[in-house]
Amino acid sequence: MPLTRILHRAGNFQELLHLSRHPAVDAIEADIWVMNGRLFAHHQRPVGRFLFDNRGPALGVDRVPLEVILDAVQGHSDFVIDLRSWFGDPAPDLARTLALQLDGFSHIHVTCEAWHIADRLREWLPGLNVAYSIRKPKQLRGFIRDVDAGRIRPTPVTVRHTLLRSPGVVEALRERAGRVGAWTVDDVERGLELKRWNVDAVVSNQLTVLNAL
């Protein structure tokens, strides 16, 4: 399969949703949070129970409802939901929203920094593409060790690109994950290197990187 080019955080801003139609963009990504049962995209991690941006407390207009993004990408690109853990468990709200709004999930991908949430989503929505997010060397080693020991089943992964230090590392992960994505790659040469190493997806903030792949 061809490499998937993902525009990082484009779904976090309503004015960027049109980039789902850009010829170099196969998918857009958004950081999805849940608040009072509603799912929305926002580009800053909460502080305590509050959302902030560069101006102070975030306003409602700074949040992009998940339903708006789903409508924007329909028929144009895939959509990667980076499901973020805050207060409570976002999995039930996401599963319910996707099941009610969509007839199929082939264009939807979910990455989870909390792996137990990813496991629940896979059980509730078997047709959904779900991946573990790997951010640290300890997580990378633990994933390989636990799959080999049968403690977790093989699961697609999306990995901080600096942890992918050789084609061998990519291949070792693919043997246990089936699919390997790399984030966030903002250098063209690094993106081309990862493509040569046969990663399945590259996430970038830069259209110049995606254009080169």
Secondary structure, 3 states (H helix, E strand, C coil): CCCEEEECCHHHCHHHHHHHHCCCCCEEEEEEEEECCEEEECCCCCECCECEECCEECCHHHCEEHHHHHHHHCCCCEEEEEECCCCCCCHHHHHHHHHHHCCCCCCEEEEECCHHHHHHHHHHCCCCEEEEEECCHHHHHHHHHHHHCCCCCCCCEEEEHHHCCCHHHHHHHHHHHCCEEEECCCCHHHHHHHHHCCCCEEEECCHHHHHHC
